[in-house]
Amino acid sequence: MRPGHFVAGDQYNHYSLLRTIEDSLNLLPLTNNDRFAQPMNEFWQEELV
């Protein structure tokens, strides 16, 4: 998660959360609702390797 205060630029719903979990675990979508949902990627920082 990002440290400190953060305001999301997009709107999300429970399908967005499901899509985020599916993406992180490399799972296929359960329904078209989560297949086309916006994943909540902006809440996490990209790790520098």
trRosetta pair geometry for C-beta under 8 A, 3 or more apart (Angstrom, degrees):
i j d omega theta_ij theta_ji phi_ij phi_ji
1 43 6.1 -34 -130 157 74 92
1 44 6.4 -63 -93 -98 33 63
1 45 8.0 45 128 -3 14 87
2 6 4.9 86 83 -62 134 150
2 43 6.4 -127 1 -173 100 47
2 44 7.1 -161 -38 -116 77 16
2 45 5.7 119 -91 -46 74 94
6 43 7.1 130 113 -126 149 65
8 11 7.8 127 115 -85 121 29
8 12 6.9 -52 155 -7 160 113
8 40 7.8 -46 -125 -146 137 90
8 42 6.1 125 -133 86 80 128
8 43 7.1 -24 -91 -69 107 88
9 42 6.5 -113 28 -177 96 174
10 38 5.7 -114 156 133 148 155
10 42 6.9 138 18 11 108 141
12 16 3.8 -109 -156 66 94 162
12 17 7.1 96 161 -42 122 74
12 38 6.5 -115 -102 79 77 104
12 40 5.5 33 -114 -87 153 103
13 16 5.5 115 49 2 50 101
13 17 7.8 -103 112 0 38 88
13 37 7.2 -112 58 -138 91 121
14 17 5.5 -46 -153 33 44 114
14 18 6.5 46 149 -18 68 102
15 18 5.4 -50 -147 39 37 114
15 19 6.2 42 151 -22 67 104
15 33 4.8 -114 -116 145 141 95
15 34 4.7 -149 -163 -88 88 66
15 37 3.9 -165 126 -80 102 147
16 19 5.6 -52 -146 36 30 113
16 20 6.4 35 153 -22 63 104
16 37 4.8 -147 -78 165 53 118
16 38 5.4 -11 -114 73 110 69
16 39 6.5 154 -163 -119 74 22
16 40 5.3 93 151 -47 106 94
17 20 5.6 -52 -150 33 32 114
17 21 6.5 30 153 -16 64 104
17 40 6.4 13 -91 -10 52 136
18 21 5.8 -56 -150 37 32 110
18 22 6.2 32 153 -19 66 107
18 30 7.1 -66 167 22 133 119
18 34 4.5 -75 100 -114 119 135
18 37 7.1 77 63 49 91 157
19 22 5.6 -54 -145 38 31 113
19 23 6.2 32 156 -20 65 106
19 29 7.1 -3 -110 -108 79 101
19 34 4.7 -177 -66 -172 83 85
19 35 7.7 176 -106 -74 108 11
19 37 4.3 -161 -27 78 142 112
19 38 7.3 142 73 82 153 20
19 39 4.7 -124 119 -87 108 76
19 40 7.8 130 75 -4 94 75
20 23 5.9 -54 -147 36 28 110
20 24 6.4 23 157 -17 63 109
20 39 4.6 129 -83 -157 69 85
20 40 4.4 -31 -70 35 144 91
20 41 7.1 -172 -117 -57 100 58
21 24 5.9 -58 -146 37 29 108
21 25 6.3 4 162 2 65 113
21 27 7.7 -7 121 35 75 128
22 25 6.4 -75 -146 50 25 94
22 27 4.3 -100 -148 71 75 100
22 28 7.2 -69 -169 89 121 13
22 29 6.0 73 163 -91 168 54
22 30 7.5 -139 -86 -16 138 83
22 34 6.5 104 -2 150 146 131
23 26 7.5 24 -173 -76 30 36
23 27 7.9 -75 -40 43 20 73
23 39 5.3 4 -1 -115 152 148
29 32 7.5 82 131 -91 138 23
29 34 4.9 -180 -150 93 101 96
29 35 3.8 138 115 -78 173 77
30 34 5.9 48 41 38 85 135
31 34 5.7 90 57 18 76 89
31 35 6.7 -125 105 -10 40 96
32 35 4.9 -53 -137 37 38 122
32 36 6.1 13 171 -1 72 108
33 36 7.1 -78 -155 45 17 88
33 37 6.5 32 149 -45 59 109
34 37 5.0 -40 -139 11 42 125
40 43 5.3 5 153 5 98 120
41 44 6.3 -72 -165 42 50 99
